[in-house]
Amino acid sequence: MEMVRAVKLEDLDQLWSLIEQSTYGLTTLQIDKEQLSERVEHSNFAFQRKTEKASGEPYVLVMEEVATGKLV
């Protein structure tokens, strides 16, 4: 079973591996590890922020295989 959830900093290595395996045009994430790290940090901040209405926050979601903990 898969679960969609907010990205975590601990996901960076797995997420980076998925990005490296993807072909051009299949991802909206930059192929730059530093930018990816910043985007994950901004997403975490956006999810923690208390607001009544979202307006342009950079939410990043991942799909995780629950049994293994691997991102898919």
C-alpha positions as CSV (number, residue, x, y, z in Angstrom):
1,M,0.0,0.0,0.0
2,E,1.2,3.5,-0.8
3,M,0.7,6.7,1.1
4,V,1.0,10.3,-0.1
5,R,2.6,12.6,2.5
6,A,4.6,15.7,3.0
7,V,8.3,15.4,2.2
8,K,10.7,15.3,5.1
9,L,14.4,16.2,5.2
10,E,15.2,12.5,5.8
11,D,13.8,11.8,2.3
12,L,16.5,13.8,0.5
13,D,18.7,10.9,-0.5
14,Q,15.8,8.8,-1.8
15,L,14.2,11.8,-3.5
16,W,17.5,12.6,-5.2
17,S,17.9,9.0,-6.4
18,L,14.4,9.1,-7.9
19,I,15.2,12.4,-9.7
20,E,18.4,11.0,-11.1
21,Q,16.5,8.1,-12.5
22,S,13.7,10.2,-14.1
23,T,13.9,11.3,-17.7
24,Y,13.6,14.9,-18.9
25,G,10.1,16.3,-18.4
26,L,8.9,13.8,-15.8
27,T,9.7,16.0,-12.8
28,T,9.2,19.6,-11.7
29,L,12.1,19.3,-9.3
30,Q,15.4,20.8,-10.2
31,I,18.3,18.4,-10.8
32,D,20.5,20.3,-8.2
33,K,20.9,18.8,-4.8
34,E,21.2,22.2,-3.0
35,Q,18.1,23.5,-4.6
36,L,16.2,20.3,-3.8
37,S,17.3,20.6,-0.2
38,E,16.1,24.2,0.0
39,R,12.8,23.2,-1.6
40,V,12.2,20.5,0.9
41,E,13.0,22.9,3.8
42,H,10.6,25.5,2.4
43,S,7.9,22.9,2.0
44,N,8.4,21.8,5.6
45,F,8.1,25.4,6.8
46,A,4.9,25.9,4.6
47,F,3.3,22.8,6.2
48,Q,4.1,24.0,9.7
49,R,2.8,27.5,9.1
50,K,-0.6,28.3,10.5
51,T,-2.7,30.0,7.9
52,E,-6.4,30.1,7.0
53,K,-5.7,30.3,3.2
54,A,-2.7,29.0,1.3
55,S,-1.2,31.4,-1.2
56,G,1.7,30.1,-3.2
57,E,3.4,28.0,-0.6
58,P,5.8,25.4,-2.0
59,Y,4.2,22.2,-0.9
60,V,6.1,19.1,-1.9
61,L,4.5,15.7,-1.5
62,V,6.0,12.2,-1.9
63,M,4.5,8.7,-2.3
64,E,5.9,6.2,0.1
65,E,5.5,2.4,0.0
66,V,4.3,1.9,3.6
67,A,5.7,-1.6,4.1
68,T,9.2,-0.7,3.1
69,G,9.4,3.1,3.7
70,K,10.7,3.6,0.2
71,L,9.7,6.5,-2.0
72,V,8.1,5.5,-5.3
